[in-house]
Amino acid sequence: MNEEGVEVPLILWSATIAAAASLDRLDWLTGCWEIRSRESVMIECWTDGDGGLRLGVNRVVVEGEAQFFEQLRIEVRDGVPVYVASPRAEGTTAFTLSEEGDRSVSFANPEHDYPQRIAYRREGAWLWVDVSGHVDGVEVNEQSRWRRVRRSAF
């Protein structure tokens, strides 16, 4: 039984605990991150990985008007963390864990049009995000530096 007195099959309970533990390694990603200029603000916020699911949201505001948003999540599938992106809530694309360090993680989907790789790296109060892949046979690599901010998105 769980804390609410509901009977939960042991195998399901064990799988949930294992998934949550594997996402705990990404606790350094939790919080809100921002890029700000005179004309625009980009913000990305991530929850903790409780329950084996880490939720994220990204929003771009240009001159006071939302121009883009993306729903994100990191979940565990068959024991492997998977990054799932849903730009403008129009379908989803999954990227499987490809590399992981103490404060870095990369996800890849070589079959996706662009990007094929999404990587996060934490350095102090900064989060580096690399989005890369091939477009029309040309390697494209976009790197951005996000500042940690105190904001609640959820």
Order of alpha helices (4+ residues) and beta strands (2+ residues): alpha-beta-beta-beta-beta-beta-beta-beta-beta-beta-beta
